[in-house]
């Protein structure tokens, strides 16, 4: 696995990161990207959004779907894959392999690189929102894309990290939505004050 990761890092990932640094880096993005990336930090922003939706009856199922998707992502990707694959961050790889020190705009990360938790959480939550309500989903997806790009711009993830995480996030979003939908199908329908059953 290490040999495969090294091959992709040298032949695919680092050229893209270097291109971003050479052609897209500017003062405006240097200011914005450290702020935008915070929207994926620990999934807190997306968790908070899900919690808010739980208090709105119309969107409660959406909130639960987001929550389940986020939990799946943490268990599979953060808890299992990160320590199992143990891929060093691109700036650490550059220093170890080529003696090149990368000047970071944010603090160095203290966990492994693959996959990108920021990207997974962002696409899990935004995809669930897009499935249920495009008015919330479209802005959320745009934010997820910006968060994902910020991880490359800030040189803390490889492109292959975020590509995998993009698809994983979408997959967990659909799985979370499916699980919650099945649970709701087996719950008794709520009753109105008049005793009539309401739609779930």
C-alpha positions as CSV (number, residue, x, y, z in Angstrom):
1,X,0.0,0.0,0.0
2,X,2.8,2.4,0.8
3,X,4.4,1.8,-2.6
4,X,1.1,2.5,-4.3
5,X,0.6,5.7,-2.3
6,X,4.1,6.8,-3.1
7,X,3.7,6.2,-6.8
8,X,0.5,8.3,-6.9
9,X,2.1,11.0,-4.8
10,X,5.0,11.4,-7.1
11,X,3.3,10.9,-10.4
12,X,-0.1,12.5,-9.9
13,X,-0.6,14.3,-6.6
14,X,2.4,16.5,-6.1
15,X,2.4,17.8,-9.7
16,X,-1.2,19.0,-9.1
17,X,-0.4,20.6,-5.7
18,X,2.6,22.3,-7.2
19,X,0.5,23.6,-10.1
20,X,-2.0,25.1,-7.6
21,X,0.8,26.7,-5.7
22,X,2.4,28.1,-8.9
23,X,-0.7,29.3,-10.7
24,X,-3.5,29.9,-8.2
25,X,-1.8,31.1,-5.0
26,X,-2.6,34.7,-4.2
27,X,-3.1,37.0,-1.3
28,X,-6.9,36.8,-1.4
29,X,-7.0,33.0,-1.4
30,X,-4.2,32.9,1.3
31,X,-6.7,34.9,3.4
32,X,-9.9,33.0,2.5
33,X,-8.8,29.4,2.4
34,X,-7.8,29.1,6.1
35,X,-11.3,30.4,6.9
36,X,-13.2,28.2,4.5
37,X,-11.4,25.1,5.6
38,X,-12.8,25.6,9.1
39,X,-16.3,24.7,7.9
40,X,-15.0,21.1,7.6
41,X,-13.1,21.1,10.8
42,X,-14.2,18.0,12.9
43,X,-17.5,18.1,11.0
44,X,-18.7,20.5,13.7
45,X,-20.4,22.9,11.3
46,X,-22.3,20.1,9.6
47,X,-23.1,18.4,12.9
48,X,-24.6,21.7,14.1
49,X,-26.6,22.0,11.0
50,X,-28.0,18.5,11.5
51,X,-28.9,19.2,15.1
52,X,-30.8,22.4,14.1
53,X,-32.8,20.4,11.6
54,X,-33.7,17.8,14.3
55,X,-35.7,20.6,16.1
56,X,-37.7,21.3,12.9
57,X,-40.4,18.6,12.4
58,X,-40.5,19.2,8.6
59,X,-36.7,18.5,8.4
60,X,-36.2,16.1,11.2
61,X,-35.7,13.1,8.9
62,X,-33.1,15.1,7.0
63,X,-31.2,15.9,10.3
64,X,-31.2,12.2,11.2
65,X,-30.0,11.3,7.7
66,X,-27.1,13.8,8.0
67,X,-26.3,12.4,11.5
68,X,-26.1,8.8,10.4
69,X,-24.1,9.6,7.3
70,X,-21.6,11.6,9.4
71,X,-21.3,8.8,11.9
72,X,-20.6,6.3,9.1
73,X,-17.9,8.5,7.7
74,X,-16.2,8.8,11.1
75,X,-16.2,5.1,11.8
76,X,-15.1,3.9,8.4
77,X,-12.7,6.7,7.3
78,X,-11.4,8.4,10.4
79,X,-11.4,5.5,12.8
80,X,-10.5,2.7,10.4
81,X,-8.8,3.9,7.2
82,X,-6.7,6.7,8.5
83,X,-4.6,4.7,10.9
84,X,-4.7,1.6,8.7
85,X,-3.3,3.3,5.6
86,X,-1.2,5.8,7.6
87,X,-0.4,8.1,4.7
88,X,1.8,11.0,5.7
89,X,0.7,14.5,4.9
90,X,2.0,15.9,1.6
91,X,4.2,18.5,3.3
92,X,5.8,15.7,5.4
93,X,6.3,13.6,2.3
94,X,7.9,16.4,0.5
95,X,10.3,17.0,3.4
96,X,11.2,13.3,3.8
97,X,11.5,12.4,0.2
98,X,12.9,15.5,-1.4
99,X,14.1,17.7,1.5
100,X,11.7,20.4,0.5
101,X,10.0,22.3,3.3
102,X,6.5,23.6,2.6
103,X,5.4,26.8,4.2
104,X,1.9,26.2,5.5
105,X,-0.8,28.8,6.0
106,X,-2.4,26.8,8.8
107,X,-1.0,24.7,11.7
108,X,0.4,21.3,10.7
109,X,-2.1,18.5,11.0
110,X,-1.4,15.8,13.6
111,X,-3.1,12.8,12.0
112,X,-2.7,11.0,8.7
113,X,-3.7,12.2,5.3
114,X,-5.9,9.6,3.7
115,X,-8.8,10.0,3.5
116,X,-9.8,13.7,3.9
117,X,-12.2,14.0,6.9
118,X,-13.1,17.5,5.9
119,X,-14.1,16.4,2.4
120,X,-16.1,13.4,3.5
121,X,-18.1,15.2,6.2
122,X,-18.8,18.1,3.8
123,X,-20.1,15.9,1.0
124,X,-22.0,13.6,3.3
125,X,-24.0,16.4,4.8
126,X,-24.4,18.5,1.6
127,X,-25.4,15.5,-0.5
128,X,-28.1,14.6,2.1
129,X,-29.4,18.1,2.0
130,X,-29.4,18.1,-1.8
131,X,-31.3,14.8,-1.9
132,X,-34.1,16.3,0.3
133,X,-34.1,20.0,-0.4
134,X,-32.3,21.7,-3.2
135,X,-32.7,25.2,-1.6
136,X,-30.4,24.0,1.2
137,X,-28.5,21.4,-0.8
138,X,-27.1,23.6,-3.6
139,X,-25.4,26.2,-1.3
140,X,-24.2,23.3,0.9
141,X,-22.6,21.5,-2.1
142,X,-20.9,24.8,-3.2
143,X,-19.5,25.1,0.3
144,X,-18.4,21.5,0.3
145,X,-16.5,22.1,-3.0
146,X,-14.8,25.1,-1.5
147,X,-13.8,23.2,1.6
148,X,-12.4,20.4,-0.5
149,X,-10.4,22.8,-2.6
150,X,-9.1,24.5,0.5
151,X,-7.5,21.2,1.6
152,X,-5.4,21.1,-1.6
153,X,-4.7,24.8,-1.6
154,X,-3.4,24.6,2.0
155,X,-1.2,21.6,1.0
156,X,-2.6,19.4,3.8
157,X,-4.1,16.7,1.5
158,X,-3.3,15.0,-1.8
159,X,-5.7,15.1,-4.7
160,X,-6.2,11.3,-4.4
161,X,-7.3,11.9,-0.8
162,X,-10.1,14.2,-1.7
163,X,-11.1,12.3,-4.8
164,X,-11.7,9.2,-2.7
165,X,-13.3,11.2,0.0
166,X,-15.7,12.9,-2.5
167,X,-17.1,9.6,-3.6
168,X,-17.1,8.1,-0.1
169,X,-19.0,11.1,1.2
170,X,-21.7,10.8,-1.4
171,X,-21.9,7.1,-0.8
172,X,-22.4,7.5,2.9
173,X,-24.9,10.2,2.3
174,X,-27.1,7.8,0.3
175,X,-26.5,5.0,2.8
176,X,-27.4,7.2,5.7
177,X,-30.6,8.4,3.9
178,X,-31.5,4.8,3.1
179,X,-31.0,3.7,6.7
180,X,-33.1,6.5,8.2
181,X,-35.8,6.0,5.6
182,X,-36.1,2.3,6.5
183,X,-36.2,3.1,10.2
184,X,-39.0,5.6,9.6
185,X,-40.9,3.1,7.5
186,X,-41.1,0.8,10.5
187,X,-42.2,3.5,13.0
188,X,-45.9,4.0,13.7
189,X,-47.3,7.1,11.9
190,X,-47.8,10.1,14.2
191,X,-51.4,11.1,15.1
192,X,-52.9,14.5,14.9
193,X,-54.9,16.0,17.8
194,X,-58.1,14.6,16.2
195,X,-56.7,11.1,16.3
196,X,-56.0,10.8,12.6
197,X,-52.7,9.4,11.3
198,X,-50.4,11.8,9.7
199,X,-47.9,11.2,6.9
200,X,-44.4,10.4,8.2
